[in-house]
């Protein structure tokens, strides 16, 4: 069992394993956000998308496999003492997670060429 988004409930599906801990939330200083109350998020994998739902929220679909060729959305995030090369998933997921958690945050994905951090 694994979870694509750090802090969210795990998915008991083999097709989720390649995406284990691929996404996480960062605050305005690009620091990893922990304990953000993500346990209410329901996830499933469907048609190449990570489908997210939470009480009182509209559905959010995140593409699983995207060719990361837009360097304007790449940045560094801090996970403990680790600096991680990540891709910002954009304003819609940022607004969705900020609304869900009650704090300003952004959803980022570990760049496919980057080393996976230890959470």
C-alpha positions in Angstrom: 0.0 0.0 0.0 1.2 3.5 -0.8 -0.1 7.0 -1.2 0.6 9.3 -4.2 0.2 12.4 -2.0 2.2 12.5 1.2 -0.2 12.8 4.2 -3.2 11.4 2.3 -4.7 8.0 3.0 -3.0 5.0 1.3 -4.4 3.3 -1.8 -4.5 -0.4 -1.7 -3.8 -0.8 -5.4 -0.7 -2.0 -7.2 -1.0 0.7 -9.9 -0.5 3.3 -7.2 2.9 2.0 -6.2 4.9 3.8 -9.0 3.4 7.1 -7.7 4.2 6.5 -4.0 5.0 9.9 -2.3 5.3 11.6 -5.7 3.3 14.7 -4.6 3.4 16.8 -1.4 2.3 20.2 -0.2 4.5 23.2 0.4 3.9 26.5 2.1 4.7 30.0 0.8 8.4 29.5 1.7 8.5 26.2 -0.3 8.7 24.2 3.0 7.0 20.8 3.2 3.7 21.1 5.0 3.0 18.3 7.5 -0.1 17.5 9.5 -2.3 19.4 7.1 -5.5 17.3 7.8 -5.2 15.4 4.5 -6.9 12.3 6.0 -10.3 13.5 4.6 -9.0 13.2 1.0 -10.4 10.3 -1.0 -8.2 9.2 -3.9 -8.5 6.9 -6.8 -6.7 6.3 -10.1 -8.9 6.4 -13.1 -8.1 6.9 -16.8 -4.5 8.2 -16.2 -5.6 10.6 -13.6 -5.3 10.9 -9.8 -8.9 11.7 -8.8 -9.3 13.6 -5.5 -12.4 14.2 -3.5 -13.0 15.7 -0.1 -16.1 16.7 1.9 -17.6 20.0 0.6 -15.1 20.2 -2.3 -15.4 19.8 -6.0 -13.5 16.8 -7.6 -9.9 17.5 -8.6 -8.1 15.5 -11.3 -4.3 15.5 -11.5 -2.7 13.9 -14.5 -0.4 11.1 -13.4 2.1 11.0 -16.3 3.1 14.3 -17.8 6.3 15.1 -19.7 7.9 17.8 -17.5 9.3 20.1 -20.2 8.2 23.5 -18.8 11.1 24.8 -16.6 9.0 27.8 -15.5 7.1 25.6 -13.1 10.2 23.9 -11.6 11.5 25.0 -8.3 13.2 23.7 -5.2 11.3 22.6 -2.1 12.6 21.9 1.4 11.8 18.6 3.0 13.5 18.6 6.4 17.2 19.1 5.5 16.7 17.9 1.9 16.4 20.2 -1.1 14.1 18.6 -3.7 13.6 19.4 -7.4 9.8 19.7 -7.8 7.2 20.8 -10.3 4.4 23.1 -9.2 1.0 21.6 -10.2 -0.6 25.0 -10.7 -3.1 27.4 -9.2 -6.2 25.2 -9.3 -4.7 22.4 -7.1 -3.1 25.2 -4.9 -6.5 26.7 -4.3 -8.1 23.3 -3.8 -5.6 22.3 -1.1 -5.5 25.7 0.5 -9.3 25.6 0.9 -9.1 22.1 2.2 -6.4 22.7 4.8 -7.2 26.3 5.7 -3.7 27.5 5.0 -1.9 28.8 1.9 -0.1 25.9 0.2 0.7 24.5 -3.2 0.8 20.9 -4.5 4.1 20.0 -6.0 5.4 16.8 -7.7 8.9 15.5 -7.4 10.5 16.0 -10.8 10.9 12.6 -12.6 14.7 13.1 -12.8 15.1 14.1 -9.1 16.0 11.8 -6.2 12.9 11.0 -4.1 13.1 12.6 -0.7 12.7 10.7 2.6 9.5 11.8 4.3 
